[in-house]
Amino acid sequence: MHHHKNIILIGMPGAGKSTVGVILAKSLGMQFIDTDILIQERTGRMLQEILDKDGPDVFKWIEEETILSLHPCRAVIATGGSVVCSGAAMAHLKSAGAVVYLEIAYEEMKKRLKNITTRGIVLLPGQSLRGMYDERAPLYEKYADLTIACSGEGLESVVGDVIEAL
């Protein structure tokens, strides 16, 4: 376990970062931080509303600012799927602890994101879900200290895998 003892979860929308994060924090007696919720608290708006009204660039800027303001200690941090688009945010998170990539296959992501319009997913203008997946997958791999395959796995088993791997 890293000396800062923070665990940062990254991965595609629908990978289970928030859900796995809560269970992981409970299991390890750690604090839980969800950066999407922090963004909503800071702005007083839903993620989708920010995306619809201000667009993906403004959203990514707010996300980056929110993450740079974090100085967690013994926390499990669930990040938004688009966090890897910010080098500054990722450098900050990597310096704070172990970055764990919850990896899911494209088909699994599609299945889990049944209602994409309300999920607050950052798609660039004209970008398809597949395009977003293909663009981000190498970034998640690049920043991960640890990769956990989550396709077809139950949440408890994913949590167990993360704890074991750390």
C-alpha positions, -999 to 999 in steps of 0.1 A, spaced: 0 0 0 13 35 -9 23 57 20 -4 83 12 -29 55 14 -53 69 -11 -69 47 -37 -80 64 -69 -104 46 -92 -104 54 -129 -122 38 -158 -150 41 -184 -184 54 -176 -203 24 -161 -172 6 -150 -186 7 -114 -161 33 -99 -187 48 -75 -202 16 -65 -169 -3 -60 -155 28 -43 -182 29 -16 -178 -8 -8 -140 -6 -9 -139 24 15 -162 6 39 -141 -26 37 -109 -7 44 -123 19 69 -115 48 45 -132 79 35 -151 79 2 -149 108 -23 -169 108 -56 -155 136 -78 -188 137 -99 -207 145 -67 -181 171 -57 -186 188 -90 -224 188 -85 -219 202 -50 -195 229 -61 -216 241 -91 -251 234 -77 -259 217 -110 -262 182 -124 -234 170 -146 -256 166 -176 -269 202 -171 -233 215 -172 -226 195 -203 -258 206 -221 -255 243 -212 -217 249 -212 -203 220 -233 -175 195 -227 -146 219 -225 -161 239 -196 -171 206 -179 -135 193 -181 -122 226 -167 -145 224 -137 -135 187 -132 -98 196 -134 -102 224 -109 -123 202 -85 -96 175 -86 -67 199 -81 -84 213 -50 -85 178 -34 -59 169 -8 -73 136 5 -59 114 32 -68 77 35 -96 81 9 -110 60 -19 -116 84 -48 -140 76 -76 -133 98 -106 -154 108 -136 -146 89 -168 -132 120 -184 -106 127 -158 -79 111 -179 -83 138 -205 -66 162 -180 -28 156 -176 -28 180 -146 -56 163 -128 -40 129 -134 -6 140 -122 -22 154 -90 -41 121 -84 -11 99 -91 10 119 -66 -18 113 -40 -19 75 -41 -24 43 -61 -44 46 -94 -66 16 -101 -81 12 -135 -114 -7 -134 -114 -21 -169 -145 -31 -188 -150 -43 -224 -168 -19 -248 -199 -42 -250 -202 -43 -213 -200 -6 -210 -227 -2 -237 -249 -27 -218 -244 -8 -185 -250 26 -199 -286 20 -210 -296 56 -205 -267 76 -218 -284 110 -220 -287 115 -183 -255 100 -171 -233 131 -176 -210 115 -200 -185 137 -217 -188 130 -255 -171 155 -278 -194 169 -305 -201 141 -330 -182 116 -309 -197 81 -306 -196 60 -276 -172 37 -294 -150 67 -303 -149 78 -267 -140 43 -256 -112 39 -281 -98 74 -273 -98 69 -235 -87 32 -231 -50 39 -238 -51 69 -214 -65 47 -186 -38 22 -193 -11 49 -193 -20 63 -159 -29 30 -141 -7 16 -114 -29 -14 -114 -56 -28 -137 -85 -49 -126 -107 -66 -152 -143 -60 -143 -163 -74 -172 -188 -100 -160 -175 -97 -124 -197 -91 -95 -190 -60 -74 -179 -80 -43 -154 -99 -64 -140 -67 -80 -136 -52 -45 -118 -84 -34 -95 -82 -64 -86 -46 -57 -78 -52 -21 -57 -83 -30 -38 -65 -57 -30 -36 -33 
